[in-house]
Amino acid sequence: MKRVMIIFAVAAMFAACNNNSKTSPQLKEAAYQQMKDSLRLDSFQRAESMKQEQAKAEKASPAPVTVIHTSTPRTTYVKGESETYTNTQPAQKKGWSSAAKGAAIGAGAGAVTGILVDKKDGRGAIIGGVVGAGTGYIIGRDKDKKSGRAK
C-alpha cells in the first residue's frame, strides 16, 4: 500500500511540474491584460454597489443612534486630595481568546497528524495533540498580545 501511495505521489509531482514552454509571450501578455481588465471592472462594480447600498441605508435611517456606556463614578484619595473619575472604557467582548482558539485548532490538527504518522494505540494522537495545542497556544497568545487583550 505504501508503494502505491509513493508511486501515486511521484506521478502527481511529475504531472504538476509540467513545464509548458510552447506558450508564446503574446498569449501570456494577452491573458495578463485580460486579467487586469477584469479585476479593474470588478472593483468598479463593487464600489458602485457599495455606494448604492450606502445611499439606501442613509434613506432608511433618519438619524444615527449613539450608545453611551455609563458606569458609576469612582473616587480616589491621593495625599489628602480626592479625585472623581468615570471609567470610559467599554467592556471587552466576551468569547474565546486567540490563545484558546489556537490551542483548540492546534490540538485537533496535531491529533490528526499524530494518528497518520504513528498508528500505535493512539500514542501518536496524544503526542500530536499536546504538541499542536502548545504551538497553537503560543501563536494565539502572541496575537492576543498584539491586539491588547493579553498583557
C-alpha positions, 0 to 999 in steps of 0.5 A: 500500500505504501508503494502505491501511495509513493508511486501515486505521489511521484506521478502527481509531482511529475504531472504538476511540474509540467513545464509548458514552454510552447506558450508564446509571450503574446498569449501570456501578455494577452491573458495578463491584460485580460486579467487586469481588465477584469479585476479593474471592472470588478472593483468598479462594480463593487464600489458602485454597489457599495455606494448604492447600498450606502445611499439606501441605508442613509434613506432608511435611517433618519438619524444615527443612534449613539450608545453611551456606556455609563458606569458609576463614578469612582473616587480616589484619595491621593495625599489628602486630595480626592479625585472623581473619575468615570471609567470610559472604557467599554467592556471587552467582548466576551468569547474565546481568546486567540490563545484558546482558539489556537490551542483548540485548532492546534490540538485537533490538527496535531491529533490528526497528524499524530494518528497518520504518522504513528498508528500505535494505540493512539500514542501518536494522537496524544503526542500530536495533540499536546504538541499542536495545542502548545504551538497553537497556544503560543501563536494565539497568545502572541496575537492576543498580545498584539491586539491588547487583550493579553498583557 
